[in-house]
Amino acid sequence: MLVFINRFTVSGDPLEFERAFAETAAHLTRQPGFIRYRLVRSTQDPHSYANVAEWETAAALREALRGPEFDDHARRLRELARSEPQFYEVVTETDAIRSRR
């Protein structure tokens, strides 16, 4: 599994960014290899967001980011925010159920 974290600094209206991101996410969630995502907003800075997405493989994500339809989404997001994308691999994980065992 690949974890993709993209930090966004929004230059304009945060709600406009959220709407544009929702449109982009709707496209990406239909792509092969997509598992899940969360868009989170800083509690200290309403213009600071992060997308935390999980994909089956890096190749699946790269394929999803190709093509004119995604290019249109990416262009719109770039108009609204600066982004800092990074790829991560899971080193360890737990959840409440596992930690109580």
PyMOL CGO cylinders between C-alpha atoms (Angstrom):
from pymol import cmd
from pymol.cgo import CYLINDER

trace = [
    CYLINDER, 0.00, 0.00, 0.00, 1.13, 3.54, -0.77, 0.3, 1, 1, 1, 1, 1, 1,
    CYLINDER, 1.13, 3.54, -0.77, 0.19, 6.57, 1.31, 0.3, 1, 1, 1, 1, 1, 1,
    CYLINDER, 0.19, 6.57, 1.31, 0.10, 9.86, -0.58, 0.3, 1, 1, 1, 1, 1, 1,
    CYLINDER, 0.10, 9.86, -0.58, 0.05, 13.02, 1.52, 0.3, 1, 1, 1, 1, 1, 1,
    CYLINDER, 0.05, 13.02, 1.52, -0.43, 16.33, -0.23, 0.3, 1, 1, 1, 1, 1, 1,
    CYLINDER, -0.43, 16.33, -0.23, -0.28, 19.48, 1.88, 0.3, 1, 1, 1, 1, 1, 1,
    CYLINDER, -0.28, 19.48, 1.88, -2.16, 22.49, 0.51, 0.3, 1, 1, 1, 1, 1, 1,
    CYLINDER, -2.16, 22.49, 0.51, -1.85, 26.16, 1.39, 0.3, 1, 1, 1, 1, 1, 1,
    CYLINDER, -1.85, 26.16, 1.39, -4.97, 27.86, 0.08, 0.3, 1, 1, 1, 1, 1, 1,
    CYLINDER, -4.97, 27.86, 0.08, -4.53, 31.38, -1.27, 0.3, 1, 1, 1, 1, 1, 1,
    CYLINDER, -4.53, 31.38, -1.27, -8.20, 32.24, -1.64, 0.3, 1, 1, 1, 1, 1, 1,
    CYLINDER, -8.20, 32.24, -1.64, -11.55, 31.14, -0.25, 0.3, 1, 1, 1, 1, 1, 1,
    CYLINDER, -11.55, 31.14, -0.25, -11.20, 27.82, 1.63, 0.3, 1, 1, 1, 1, 1, 1,
    CYLINDER, -11.20, 27.82, 1.63, -14.76, 26.78, 0.71, 0.3, 1, 1, 1, 1, 1, 1,
    CYLINDER, -14.76, 26.78, 0.71, -13.99, 27.23, -2.97, 0.3, 1, 1, 1, 1, 1, 1,
    CYLINDER, -13.99, 27.23, -2.97, -10.92, 25.03, -2.53, 0.3, 1, 1, 1, 1, 1, 1,
    CYLINDER, -10.92, 25.03, -2.53, -13.01, 22.38, -0.75, 0.3, 1, 1, 1, 1, 1, 1,
    CYLINDER, -13.01, 22.38, -0.75, -15.52, 22.34, -3.62, 0.3, 1, 1, 1, 1, 1, 1,
    CYLINDER, -15.52, 22.34, -3.62, -12.75, 22.00, -6.22, 0.3, 1, 1, 1, 1, 1, 1,
    CYLINDER, -12.75, 22.00, -6.22, -11.08, 19.28, -4.17, 0.3, 1, 1, 1, 1, 1, 1,
    CYLINDER, -11.08, 19.28, -4.17, -14.37, 17.37, -3.91, 0.3, 1, 1, 1, 1, 1, 1,
    CYLINDER, -14.37, 17.37, -3.91, -14.64, 17.37, -7.71, 0.3, 1, 1, 1, 1, 1, 1,
    CYLINDER, -14.64, 17.37, -7.71, -11.06, 16.10, -8.02, 0.3, 1, 1, 1, 1, 1, 1,
    CYLINDER, -11.06, 16.10, -8.02, -11.68, 13.44, -5.38, 0.3, 1, 1, 1, 1, 1, 1,
    CYLINDER, -11.68, 13.44, -5.38, -14.82, 12.26, -7.20, 0.3, 1, 1, 1, 1, 1, 1,
    CYLINDER, -14.82, 12.26, -7.20, -12.65, 11.61, -10.26, 0.3, 1, 1, 1, 1, 1, 1,
    CYLINDER, -12.65, 11.61, -10.26, -9.86, 9.88, -8.33, 0.3, 1, 1, 1, 1, 1, 1,
    CYLINDER, -9.86, 9.88, -8.33, -12.15, 7.62, -6.31, 0.3, 1, 1, 1, 1, 1, 1,
    CYLINDER, -12.15, 7.62, -6.31, -13.29, 6.00, -9.56, 0.3, 1, 1, 1, 1, 1, 1,
    CYLINDER, -13.29, 6.00, -9.56, -9.74, 5.04, -10.56, 0.3, 1, 1, 1, 1, 1, 1,
    CYLINDER, -9.74, 5.04, -10.56, -8.34, 1.50, -10.23, 0.3, 1, 1, 1, 1, 1, 1,
    CYLINDER, -8.34, 1.50, -10.23, -6.17, 1.07, -7.15, 0.3, 1, 1, 1, 1, 1, 1,
    CYLINDER, -6.17, 1.07, -7.15, -7.81, 3.79, -5.09, 0.3, 1, 1, 1, 1, 1, 1,
    CYLINDER, -7.81, 3.79, -5.09, -8.47, 2.75, -1.47, 0.3, 1, 1, 1, 1, 1, 1,
    CYLINDER, -8.47, 2.75, -1.47, -9.49, 5.84, 0.53, 0.3, 1, 1, 1, 1, 1, 1,
    CYLINDER, -9.49, 5.84, 0.53, -8.71, 9.46, 1.27, 0.3, 1, 1, 1, 1, 1, 1,
    CYLINDER, -8.71, 9.46, 1.27, -9.24, 12.08, 3.93, 0.3, 1, 1, 1, 1, 1, 1,
    CYLINDER, -9.24, 12.08, 3.93, -9.07, 15.81, 3.41, 0.3, 1, 1, 1, 1, 1, 1,
    CYLINDER, -9.07, 15.81, 3.41, -8.15, 17.42, 6.73, 0.3, 1, 1, 1, 1, 1, 1,
    CYLINDER, -8.15, 17.42, 6.73, -7.95, 21.10, 7.65, 0.3, 1, 1, 1, 1, 1, 1,
    CYLINDER, -7.95, 21.10, 7.65, -5.67, 22.62, 10.26, 0.3, 1, 1, 1, 1, 1, 1,
    CYLINDER, -5.67, 22.62, 10.26, -7.37, 23.68, 13.47, 0.3, 1, 1, 1, 1, 1, 1,
    CYLINDER, -7.37, 23.68, 13.47, -4.88, 26.55, 13.70, 0.3, 1, 1, 1, 1, 1, 1,
    CYLINDER, -4.88, 26.55, 13.70, -4.90, 27.83, 10.11, 0.3, 1, 1, 1, 1, 1, 1,
    CYLINDER, -4.90, 27.83, 10.11, -8.10, 27.63, 8.01, 0.3, 1, 1, 1, 1, 1, 1,
    CYLINDER, -8.10, 27.63, 8.01, -6.01, 27.94, 4.83, 0.3, 1, 1, 1, 1, 1, 1,
    CYLINDER, -6.01, 27.94, 4.83, -3.92, 24.85, 5.57, 0.3, 1, 1, 1, 1, 1, 1,
    CYLINDER, -3.92, 24.85, 5.57, -5.14, 21.43, 4.40, 0.3, 1, 1, 1, 1, 1, 1,
    CYLINDER, -5.14, 21.43, 4.40, -3.73, 17.97, 3.83, 0.3, 1, 1, 1, 1, 1, 1,
    CYLINDER, -3.73, 17.97, 3.83, -5.04, 15.16, 1.68, 0.3, 1, 1, 1, 1, 1, 1,
    CYLINDER, -5.04, 15.16, 1.68, -4.11, 11.76, 3.09, 0.3, 1, 1, 1, 1, 1, 1,
    CYLINDER, -4.11, 11.76, 3.09, -4.84, 9.12, 0.46, 0.3, 1, 1, 1, 1, 1, 1,
    CYLINDER, -4.84, 9.12, 0.46, -4.18, 5.40, 0.26, 0.3, 1, 1, 1, 1, 1, 1,
    CYLINDER, -4.18, 5.40, 0.26, -3.55, 3.61, -3.01, 0.3, 1, 1, 1, 1, 1, 1,
    CYLINDER, -3.55, 3.61, -3.01, -2.82, -0.03, -3.74, 0.3, 1, 1, 1, 1, 1, 1,
    CYLINDER, -2.82, -0.03, -3.74, 0.43, 0.85, -5.55, 0.3, 1, 1, 1, 1, 1, 1,
    CYLINDER, 0.43, 0.85, -5.55, 2.45, 3.84, -6.69, 0.3, 1, 1, 1, 1, 1, 1,
    CYLINDER, 2.45, 3.84, -6.69, 1.81, 2.73, -10.28, 0.3, 1, 1, 1, 1, 1, 1,
    CYLINDER, 1.81, 2.73, -10.28, -1.96, 2.91, -9.72, 0.3, 1, 1, 1, 1, 1, 1,
    CYLINDER, -1.96, 2.91, -9.72, -1.68, 6.46, -8.41, 0.3, 1, 1, 1, 1, 1, 1,
    CYLINDER, -1.68, 6.46, -8.41, 0.62, 7.53, -11.23, 0.3, 1, 1, 1, 1, 1, 1,
    CYLINDER, 0.62, 7.53, -11.23, -1.84, 6.14, -13.78, 0.3, 1, 1, 1, 1, 1, 1,
    CYLINDER, -1.84, 6.14, -13.78, -4.73, 7.97, -12.09, 0.3, 1, 1, 1, 1, 1, 1,
    CYLINDER, -4.73, 7.97, -12.09, -2.82, 11.25, -12.36, 0.3, 1, 1, 1, 1, 1, 1,
    CYLINDER, -2.82, 11.25, -12.36, -2.40, 10.90, -16.14, 0.3, 1, 1, 1, 1, 1, 1,
    CYLINDER, -2.40, 10.90, -16.14, -4.71, 12.21, -18.77, 0.3, 1, 1, 1, 1, 1, 1,
    CYLINDER, -4.71, 12.21, -18.77, -6.59, 15.34, -19.70, 0.3, 1, 1, 1, 1, 1, 1,
    CYLINDER, -6.59, 15.34, -19.70, -9.44, 14.90, -17.20, 0.3, 1, 1, 1, 1, 1, 1,
    CYLINDER, -9.44, 14.90, -17.20, -7.08, 14.90, -14.22, 0.3, 1, 1, 1, 1, 1, 1,
    CYLINDER, -7.08, 14.90, -14.22, -5.07, 17.74, -15.79, 0.3, 1, 1, 1, 1, 1, 1,
    CYLINDER, -5.07, 17.74, -15.79, -8.19, 19.92, -15.67, 0.3, 1, 1, 1, 1, 1, 1,
    CYLINDER, -8.19, 19.92, -15.67, -8.70, 19.12, -11.98, 0.3, 1, 1, 1, 1, 1, 1,
    CYLINDER, -8.70, 19.12, -11.98, -5.04, 19.73, -11.14, 0.3, 1, 1, 1, 1, 1, 1,
    CYLINDER, -5.04, 19.73, -11.14, -5.07, 23.06, -12.97, 0.3, 1, 1, 1, 1, 1, 1,
    CYLINDER, -5.07, 23.06, -12.97, -8.07, 24.22, -10.95, 0.3, 1, 1, 1, 1, 1, 1,
    CYLINDER, -8.07, 24.22, -10.95, -6.47, 23.22, -7.64, 0.3, 1, 1, 1, 1, 1, 1,
    CYLINDER, -6.47, 23.22, -7.64, -3.23, 25.02, -8.60, 0.3, 1, 1, 1, 1, 1, 1,
    CYLINDER, -3.23, 25.02, -8.60, -5.26, 28.20, -9.14, 0.3, 1, 1, 1, 1, 1, 1,
    CYLINDER, -5.26, 28.20, -9.14, -6.51, 27.98, -5.56, 0.3, 1, 1, 1, 1, 1, 1,
    CYLINDER, -6.51, 27.98, -5.56, -3.61, 26.54, -3.57, 0.3, 1, 1, 1, 1, 1, 1,
    CYLINDER, -3.61, 26.54, -3.57, 0.07, 25.69, -3.44, 0.3, 1, 1, 1, 1, 1, 1,
    CYLINDER, 0.07, 25.69, -3.44, 0.67, 21.98, -2.89, 0.3, 1, 1, 1, 1, 1, 1,
    CYLINDER, 0.67, 21.98, -2.89, 3.47, 19.87, -1.43, 0.3, 1, 1, 1, 1, 1, 1,
    CYLINDER, 3.47, 19.87, -1.43, 2.91, 16.23, -2.45, 0.3, 1, 1, 1, 1, 1, 1,
    CYLINDER, 2.91, 16.23, -2.45, 4.90, 13.35, -0.95, 0.3, 1, 1, 1, 1, 1, 1,
    CYLINDER, 4.90, 13.35, -0.95, 4.76, 9.56, -1.18, 0.3, 1, 1, 1, 1, 1, 1,
    CYLINDER, 4.76, 9.56, -1.18, 5.01, 7.47, 2.00, 0.3, 1, 1, 1, 1, 1, 1,
    CYLINDER, 5.01, 7.47, 2.00, 5.10, 3.80, 2.86, 0.3, 1, 1, 1, 1, 1, 1,
    CYLINDER, 5.10, 3.80, 2.86, 3.47, 2.37, 5.96, 0.3, 1, 1, 1, 1, 1, 1,
    CYLINDER, 3.47, 2.37, 5.96, 6.08, 1.45, 8.55, 0.3, 1, 1, 1, 1, 1, 1,
    CYLINDER, 6.08, 1.45, 8.55, 3.72, 0.45, 11.35, 0.3, 1, 1, 1, 1, 1, 1,
    CYLINDER, 3.72, 0.45, 11.35, 0.08, 0.99, 12.20, 0.3, 1, 1, 1, 1, 1, 1,
    CYLINDER, 0.08, 0.99, 12.20, -2.47, 0.24, 14.88, 0.3, 1, 1, 1, 1, 1, 1,
    CYLINDER, -2.47, 0.24, 14.88, -6.01, 1.15, 15.77, 0.3, 1, 1, 1, 1, 1, 1,
    CYLINDER, -6.01, 1.15, 15.77, -8.14, 1.18, 18.92, 0.3, 1, 1, 1, 1, 1, 1,
    CYLINDER, -8.14, 1.18, 18.92, -9.28, -2.43, 18.51, 0.3, 1, 1, 1, 1, 1, 1,
    CYLINDER, -9.28, -2.43, 18.51, -5.77, -3.79, 17.98, 0.3, 1, 1, 1, 1, 1, 1,
    CYLINDER, -5.77, -3.79, 17.98, -4.28, -1.74, 20.80, 0.3, 1, 1, 1, 1, 1, 1,
    CYLINDER, -4.28, -1.74, 20.80, -6.77, -3.16, 23.34, 0.3, 1, 1, 1, 1, 1, 1,
    CYLINDER, -6.77, -3.16, 23.34, -5.86, -6.79, 22.66, 0.3, 1, 1, 1, 1, 1, 1,
]
cmd.load_cgo(trace, "trace")
